[in-house]
């Protein structure tokens, strides 16, 4: 049996015990007049943000604070590589924990704690601290935080192939 054979398709949403909904949306459920739903409902936005209905108003939605992990090996950062990104309309800040190492010499490694915050528009500020080191820094390694097309991004640059892993801890815009 294939993995996908274990699932079934739900069209329009799923109602739980007549008092909570699980559904998808192309836009934020907070947008405009909002989306009416019972408290405790879940909305899965098409860009990957998952929202939770926390009160009775149609715009009373907040993004779920979900820790995200990811990574890749053999990345060529001579052209900057976006390691991770979040929508500035949904998240006020993010803390990233990242480990980056040389693909050819994995013992050449750096660990970073990066805290980035945005103004929900085009302004961004970040700080990198708790930089941990083993052996030699991977050639040309640089981490930056920027905003592009409405997303705050953690960007990797360098002059040799690298491997990375990260953990994202998001902070929603205050409700």
C-alpha positions in Angstrom: 0.0 0.0 0.0 1.4 3.4 -1.0 1.7 6.1 1.7 -1.0 8.3 0.1 -3.4 5.4 0.2 -3.8 5.8 3.9 -5.5 9.2 3.6 -8.8 10.5 2.3 -9.7 13.8 0.7 -11.9 16.3 2.4 -13.4 19.1 0.2 -14.4 22.3 1.9 -13.3 21.5 5.4 -13.8 19.2 8.3 -16.2 19.9 11.3 -15.5 18.4 14.7 -18.3 17.7 17.2 -20.4 20.6 15.7 -18.1 23.2 17.4 -14.7 23.4 15.6 -13.6 23.5 12.0 -10.5 22.6 10.1 -10.3 24.2 6.7 -7.9 25.9 4.2 -7.8 29.4 2.8 -5.9 31.3 0.2 -5.5 34.3 2.4 -5.1 35.1 6.1 -8.3 34.5 8.1 -7.6 37.9 9.7 -7.7 39.7 6.3 -10.5 42.2 5.7 -13.6 41.3 7.7 -12.0 38.0 8.7 -13.5 34.5 8.6 -16.3 33.4 10.9 -15.6 30.1 12.7 -16.1 28.7 16.2 -13.3 29.3 18.8 -10.7 26.6 18.5 -11.0 26.2 14.8 -7.9 25.8 12.6 -7.2 27.4 9.3 -4.4 26.2 7.0 -3.4 29.1 4.8 -2.0 28.3 1.3 1.4 29.8 2.2 1.9 27.3 5.0 0.8 29.4 8.0 -1.5 27.6 10.3 -4.0 29.8 12.2 -5.9 29.2 15.5 -9.2 30.9 16.3 -8.7 32.3 19.8 -11.9 34.4 20.4 -15.4 35.0 18.9 -14.6 37.9 16.5 -14.2 37.1 12.8 -10.6 38.5 12.9 -9.6 36.8 16.2 -7.1 34.5 14.6 -3.4 34.0 15.6 -0.7 32.0 13.9 0.2 28.8 15.7 3.7 29.1 17.2 5.2 26.0 15.6 8.8 25.2 15.8 10.1 24.4 12.3 13.3 22.5 11.4 15.0 22.1 8.1 18.3 21.7 6.3 20.2 20.7 3.2 23.6 19.3 2.2 25.9 20.2 -0.6 24.5 23.7 -1.1 26.4 26.1 -3.3 26.1 29.5 -1.6 28.2 31.5 -4.1 24.8 32.8 -5.1 23.0 33.6 -1.7 20.7 30.7 -0.6 17.5 31.4 1.4 17.7 28.9 4.3 14.3 29.9 5.7 11.6 32.6 5.5 8.4 33.7 7.2 5.7 36.1 6.1 6.2 39.5 7.7 2.4 39.9 7.8 2.2 36.9 10.2 5.3 37.0 12.3 6.9 39.9 14.2 10.1 38.1 15.0 11.9 34.8 14.6 14.8 33.2 16.4 16.8 30.8 14.3 19.4 28.3 15.6 21.6 27.2 12.7 24.6 24.9 12.3 26.6 25.4 9.1 29.5 23.3 8.0 31.9 22.8 5.1 30.6 20.1 2.9 34.1 18.8 2.1 35.4 19.2 5.7 32.4 18.8 8.1 34.6 19.5 11.2 34.8 23.1 9.9 31.6 24.2 11.5 29.8 27.2 13.0 26.7 27.4 15.2 24.6 30.6 15.3 21.7 32.0 17.2 20.1 34.7 15.1 17.2 36.9 16.2 15.4 38.8 13.5 12.5 41.2 13.9 10.5 43.2 11.3 8.0 46.1 11.2 5.4 44.1 9.1 6.5 46.0 6.1 10.1 46.5 4.8 12.1 47.2 7.9 14.2 44.5 9.6 16.7 44.3 12.3 18.7 41.3 13.5 21.5 40.2 15.8 23.7 37.2 15.7 25.1 36.0 19.0 26.2 32.8 20.7 28.4 32.0 17.7 30.0 28.7 18.3 33.1 27.5 16.5 35.0 24.3 15.6 38.1 24.4 13.6 38.2 26.7 10.6 35.3 28.8 9.5 33.8 27.6 6.2 35.1 29.7 3.4 33.3 33.0 3.0 30.5 32.0 5.4 28.0 34.8 6.0 24.4 34.8 7.4 22.1 37.8 6.9 18.5 38.6 7.5 16.5 40.6 5.0 13.0 41.2 3.7 12.0 40.3 0.1 8.5 40.1 -1.4 6.8 40.3 2.0 9.0 37.6 3.6 11.7 37.9 6.3 14.5 35.6 5.2 17.6 34.0 6.7 20.2 34.0 3.9 23.4 32.0 3.6 26.4 33.1 1.5 29.8 31.6 1.1 32.5 30.5 -1.4 32.4 26.7 -0.9 29.7 24.1 -0.8 28.1 23.9 2.7 25.6 21.8 4.7 23.2 23.4 7.1 20.5 22.6 9.6 18.2 25.0 11.4 15.4 25.4 13.9 13.0 28.3 13.7 11.1 29.6 16.7 8.5 32.1 15.4 6.9 35.0 17.4 3.5 36.0 16.1 2.4 39.7 15.7 0.7 40.6 19.0 -3.1 40.1 18.7 
